[in-house]
Amino acid sequence: MLRVLGFVASINVRKVLWACEEIGVPYLLEPWGGREGRPTSDSAFRALNPAGLVPVVVDGDPAQGGLVLPESNTILRWLATRHERRDLLPPADAAHAAARARIEQWIDWQATEFNGAWLYAFLALVRRTPGHDDPAKIAASLAAWDGMVALIDAQLQKTGGHIAGPEFTLADIPVGLGLHRWMTLPAALRQPHAGPRPTLPHAEAYHARLAARPAFAAHGSLTEI
């Protein structure tokens, strides 16, 4: 059985759990990191991922050539490819290059622009991380976050359904979780630093469509407050 090392409050761990549920992959979640799990500074964890970050998946016995794989978006790609879910991620060949690239574009965008926008505000307002208490930086992060969701809204107006096209794909997992984080940030946390959350109807309807998926209900709907 696939082992998933991490903790459920981690947005990156929930990407992997959501994908497992969508694909139908049995897994065992081993608690590492967060408030409840074993510390990721432990030598046993660092032997699997020297960076000390979750998630890590282990498929088989590492001593006998089993796969040990960190990095949530890489794990998503591996799961879809390993289980031949071409509806989630087309194969890496010339015939499907464009369709695959459109999906991977949004996966990569989530890991860079989208995450970079919300990071300071989320660490300041939700995680209360020391050193993240500059009001100007919080306001700038919230404004950037709103701007990223406005881009999602505009893309969804074009596709009429999901982030990379009409149908659900692998890209909807990381983008959908980032959007859920924006949707569930309480107004009381925004108010000292920014105006009300913008009304973005296509993004809101998309969030509702994702929320109706059983796999999202199982792992995507956590409110991280």
C-alpha positions in Angstrom: 0.0 0.0 0.0 1.2 3.5 -0.8 2.5 5.3 2.2 1.9 9.1 2.4 4.0 10.9 5.0 2.7 14.2 6.2 -0.1 15.9 8.1 -3.6 16.7 6.9 -3.5 20.5 7.6 -0.8 20.8 5.0 -2.2 22.0 1.7 0.5 20.0 -0.1 -0.4 16.8 1.7 -4.0 17.3 0.9 -3.2 17.6 -2.8 -1.8 14.1 -2.7 -4.7 12.7 -0.6 -7.2 14.3 -2.9 -5.5 12.8 -6.0 -5.4 9.3 -4.3 -9.2 9.5 -3.7 -9.9 10.7 -7.3 -7.8 7.9 -8.8 -8.8 5.2 -6.3 -5.3 4.5 -4.9 -5.3 2.9 -1.4 -2.9 4.6 0.9 -1.8 4.8 4.5 -1.2 8.3 5.9 1.7 8.3 8.4 1.7 11.4 10.6 4.8 13.5 10.2 5.1 17.2 10.8 2.4 19.6 12.1 1.2 19.5 15.7 0.4 15.8 15.9 3.1 14.1 13.7 6.6 13.0 14.4 9.1 15.8 13.7 10.4 16.0 10.2 13.8 16.8 11.7 14.0 13.1 12.7 16.8 11.2 11.0 14.3 8.6 9.7 12.4 11.2 7.8 15.5 13.1 6.6 16.7 9.8 5.1 13.7 10.0 2.8 13.7 13.7 2.2 16.7 15.7 3.3 14.8 18.9 2.8 12.6 17.9 5.7 9.3 18.8 4.0 6.0 17.0 3.6 4.6 15.2 1.7 6.7 12.2 0.8 5.2 9.1 -0.7 6.8 5.7 -0.4 5.8 3.0 -2.9 7.3 -0.3 -2.0 10.4 -1.1 0.1 13.1 1.6 -0.5 15.8 -1.0 0.4 14.6 -3.0 -2.5 14.3 -0.3 -5.1 10.9 1.1 -4.0 10.0 4.6 -4.9 10.6 7.5 -2.5 9.2 10.7 -3.9 8.8 14.2 -2.3 7.3 17.3 -3.9 3.5 17.4 -4.0 3.1 18.5 -7.7 5.6 15.9 -8.9 3.7 13.3 -6.8 0.4 14.3 -8.6 2.0 13.8 -12.0 3.4 10.4 -10.9 0.1 9.2 -9.6 -1.8 10.1 -12.7 0.9 8.6 -15.0 1.4 5.5 -12.8 -2.3 4.7 -12.9 -2.8 5.7 -16.5 -5.4 8.4 -15.8 -5.2 10.1 -19.1 -8.3 12.1 -18.3 -6.3 13.8 -15.5 -3.0 14.1 -17.3 -2.5 13.1 -21.0 0.6 11.0 -21.8 4.0 12.7 -22.5 4.1 12.1 -26.3 3.9 14.4 -29.3 0.3 13.7 -30.0 -0.8 14.9 -26.5 1.9 17.5 -26.0 -0.4 20.6 -26.2 -3.1 19.1 -23.9 -0.6 18.0 -21.3 1.2 21.4 -21.4 -2.0 23.3 -20.8 -2.5 21.2 -17.6 1.1 21.5 -16.5 1.0 25.2 -17.1 -1.5 25.7 -14.3 0.2 23.2 -12.0 3.4 25.1 -12.3 1.6 28.5 -12.0 0.1 27.3 -8.7 3.5 26.5 -7.3 5.0 29.8 -8.3 2.8 32.8 -8.9 -0.3 31.7 -6.9 1.6 30.4 -3.9 4.0 33.4 -3.9 1.0 35.8 -3.7 -0.7 34.4 -0.7 2.3 33.2 1.3 3.0 36.3 3.5 -0.6 37.0 4.3 -1.4 33.4 5.2 1.7 33.1 7.4 0.8 36.4 9.1 -2.9 36.0 9.6 -3.5 32.3 9.9 -0.3 30.7 11.0 0.8 33.7 13.1 4.4 32.9 12.0 7.0 35.1 13.8 8.5 37.7 11.5 5.4 38.1 9.4 3.8 41.1 11.0 4.5 44.0 8.6 1.1 45.6 7.8 2.3 46.8 4.4 3.5 43.4 3.4 0.3 41.8 4.6 -1.8 44.3 2.5 0.4 43.8 -0.5 0.1 40.0 -0.2 -3.7 40.1 0.1 -3.9 42.4 -3.0 -1.6 40.0 -4.9 -3.7 37.1 -3.8 -6.9 38.8 -5.0 -5.2 39.5 -8.3 -4.3 35.8 -8.8 -7.9 34.7 -8.1 -9.0 37.3 -10.6 -6.8 35.6 -13.2 -8.5 32.3 -12.2 -11.9 33.9 -12.7 -11.0 35.2 -16.1 -9.6 31.8 -17.2 -12.8 30.0 -16.0 -14.9 32.4 -18.0 -13.0 31.2 -21.1 -13.1 27.5 -20.3 -16.6 27.4 -18.9 -15.7 24.6 -16.5 -12.3 24.0 -15.0 -8.9 25.6 -14.9 -7.3 23.9 -18.0 -10.4 23.3 -20.0 -14.1 22.2 -19.7 -13.3 19.0 -17.8 -11.7 18.2 -14.4 -7.9 17.6 -14.7 -4.9 17.2 -12.4 -4.4 21.0 -12.5 -7.7 21.5 -10.6 -6.3 19.9 -7.5 -3.5 22.4 -6.6 -5.4 25.4 -8.1 -8.6 24.4 -6.3 -6.9 24.0 -3.0 -5.3 27.5 -3.3 -8.7 28.9 -4.2 -10.3 27.2 -1.3 -7.8 28.8 1.0 -8.7 32.2 -0.4 -12.5 31.5 -0.2 -12.3 30.4 3.5 -10.1 33.3 4.8 -12.4 35.0 7.3 -13.4 38.6 6.6 -12.3 39.5 10.1 -8.7 38.7 9.2 -8.8 40.7 6.0 -10.5 43.8 7.3 -7.6 45.5 9.1 -5.4 45.2 5.9 -7.7 45.1 2.9 -11.2 45.7 1.7 -13.9 43.0 1.4 -13.1 39.9 -0.7 -13.8 40.7 -4.3 -16.9 39.2 -6.0 -15.6 36.8 -8.7 -18.5 34.7 -9.8 -16.7 32.3 -12.1 -14.2 31.4 -9.4 -17.0 31.1 -6.8 -19.0 28.7 -9.1 -15.9 26.7 -9.8 -15.2 26.3 -6.1 -18.8 25.1 -5.6 -18.3 22.5 -8.4 -15.1 21.3 -6.8 -16.8 21.1 -3.4 -19.4 18.7 -4.9 -16.7 16.1 -5.7 -16.5 13.4 -3.0 -12.7 13.5 -3.0 -12.7 17.2 -2.3 -15.2 16.7 0.5 -12.8 14.1 2.0 -9.6 16.1 1.8 -10.0 19.5 0.2 -12.5 21.2 2.4 -10.5 21.7 5.5 -10.7 25.3 6.8 -7.2 26.1 8.0 -8.1 28.6 10.7 
